[in-house]
Amino acid sequence: MTETNELVPSACYTAPDLEKEFMVSTSAERTTNGSTTGPSDYLLRVTEGDYVDKDRSREGKDTRIGRLRGYVTSLQDQVNVFLTTRMNESKQAANEKAEEESIERRVLDEGADTDDDDDDDKDDELIGGS
């Protein structure tokens, strides 16, 4: 049962190129076991999947504070997924830019080498012609 003075968290992400609001739906299923919480992939890998999450939250009760715990977990999942996606896109863009700069540098370096070879031929002609 939802009370009229329900505590519903929200968050706002602000960056020079983007502003995003995060809100939770009070009608959506709530859980305190979020999709982005719990042991990291690293912990699971080094323990070969035998890691026991002793800090795992118990399911919230259907009280005002219990529902708030579920809402916060949902909000945290939204923010974590968004930031991870944004970080991966940023990394990919940086890698693509670095690759383009590397290609450009190689093309310019090869062009400089070719120009140097042409200059050497001209120098040889001048020396031979004297």
C-alpha positions as CSV (number, residue, x, y, z in Angstrom):
1,M,0.0,0.0,0.0
2,T,1.4,3.4,-1.0
3,E,1.1,6.2,1.4
4,T,0.3,9.8,0.2
5,N,3.6,11.1,1.6
6,E,5.7,8.5,-0.1
7,L,9.5,9.1,-0.1
8,V,10.5,8.9,-3.8
9,P,14.1,9.7,-4.6
10,S,15.4,11.2,-7.9
11,A,18.7,12.2,-9.3
12,C,20.1,14.6,-11.8
13,Y,23.2,14.1,-14.0
14,T,24.7,17.3,-15.4
15,A,27.6,17.5,-17.8
16,P,28.6,20.2,-20.3
17,D,27.0,18.3,-23.1
18,L,24.1,16.6,-21.3
19,E,21.6,16.8,-18.5
20,K,19.6,13.8,-17.5
21,E,17.0,13.2,-14.8
22,F,16.5,9.8,-13.1
23,M,13.2,8.9,-11.5
24,V,11.7,5.8,-10.1
25,S,8.2,4.5,-10.7
26,T,6.3,3.8,-7.5
27,S,4.2,1.2,-9.3
28,A,7.2,-0.8,-10.5
29,E,8.4,-3.9,-8.7
30,R,10.9,-3.0,-5.9
31,T,13.9,-4.9,-4.7
32,T,16.9,-4.2,-2.6
33,N,18.9,-6.7,-4.7
34,G,19.7,-4.5,-7.6
35,S,21.1,-5.6,-11.0
36,T,24.3,-3.5,-10.5
37,T,24.9,-4.2,-6.8
38,G,26.6,-7.2,-5.3
39,P,30.1,-8.7,-5.9
40,S,32.0,-7.4,-8.9
41,D,32.9,-9.6,-11.9
42,Y,36.5,-9.5,-10.6
43,L,35.5,-11.0,-7.2
44,L,33.5,-13.7,-8.9
45,R,36.3,-14.5,-11.2
46,V,39.1,-14.7,-8.6
47,T,36.9,-16.8,-6.2
48,E,35.8,-19.0,-9.2
49,G,32.2,-18.1,-8.5
50,D,32.3,-19.2,-4.8
51,Y,32.0,-15.6,-3.4
52,V,29.3,-15.3,-0.8
53,D,27.9,-11.7,-0.6
54,K,27.7,-11.2,3.2
55,D,26.7,-7.6,2.7
56,R,23.7,-8.4,0.6
57,S,20.6,-6.4,1.6
58,R,17.5,-8.2,2.9
59,E,14.3,-7.5,1.0
60,G,12.7,-4.4,2.2
61,K,9.4,-4.5,4.1
62,D,6.3,-2.9,2.7
63,T,6.7,0.1,4.9
64,R,7.5,3.7,3.9
65,I,11.2,3.2,4.7
66,G,11.2,-0.3,3.2
67,R,9.8,1.0,-0.1
68,L,12.4,3.8,0.0
69,R,15.2,1.2,0.2
70,G,13.8,-0.5,-3.0
71,Y,13.4,2.9,-4.8
72,V,17.0,3.9,-4.0
73,T,18.2,0.5,-5.3
74,S,16.3,1.0,-8.5
75,L,17.6,4.5,-8.9
76,Q,21.1,3.3,-8.2
77,D,20.8,0.7,-11.0
78,Q,19.5,3.3,-13.4
79,V,22.4,5.7,-12.7
80,N,25.0,2.9,-12.7
81,V,23.9,1.6,-16.1
82,F,23.7,5.1,-17.6
83,L,27.2,6.1,-16.3
84,T,28.8,2.8,-17.4
85,T,27.3,3.2,-20.9
86,R,28.4,6.8,-21.1
87,M,31.9,5.9,-19.9
88,N,32.2,3.1,-22.5
89,E,31.0,5.4,-25.3
90,S,33.6,8.0,-24.2
91,K,36.4,5.4,-24.1
92,Q,35.3,4.2,-27.6
93,A,35.3,7.7,-29.0
94,A,38.7,8.4,-27.5
95,N,40.1,5.2,-29.0
96,E,38.7,6.0,-32.4
97,K,40.2,9.5,-32.2
98,A,43.6,8.1,-31.2
99,E,43.4,5.6,-34.1
100,E,42.6,8.3,-36.6
101,E,45.4,10.5,-35.3
102,S,47.8,7.5,-35.5
103,I,46.8,6.8,-39.1
104,E,47.2,10.5,-39.9
105,R,50.6,10.6,-38.3
106,R,51.7,7.5,-40.2
107,V,50.5,9.0,-43.5
108,L,52.2,12.3,-42.8
109,D,55.4,10.5,-41.8
110,E,55.4,8.3,-44.9
111,G,54.8,11.4,-47.0
112,A,57.7,13.1,-45.3
113,D,59.9,10.1,-46.0
114,T,58.8,10.2,-49.6
115,D,59.6,13.9,-49.9
116,D,63.0,13.3,-48.3
117,D,63.8,10.7,-50.9
118,D,62.8,13.0,-53.7
119,D,65.0,15.8,-52.2
120,D,68.0,13.3,-52.0
121,D,67.6,12.6,-55.8
122,K,67.7,16.3,-56.5
123,D,70.7,16.7,-54.3
124,D,72.4,13.8,-56.2
125,E,71.6,15.5,-59.6
126,L,73.1,18.8,-58.3
127,I,76.3,17.1,-57.1
128,G,76.6,15.0,-60.2
129,G,76.1,18.0,-62.4
130,S,78.8,20.1,-60.8
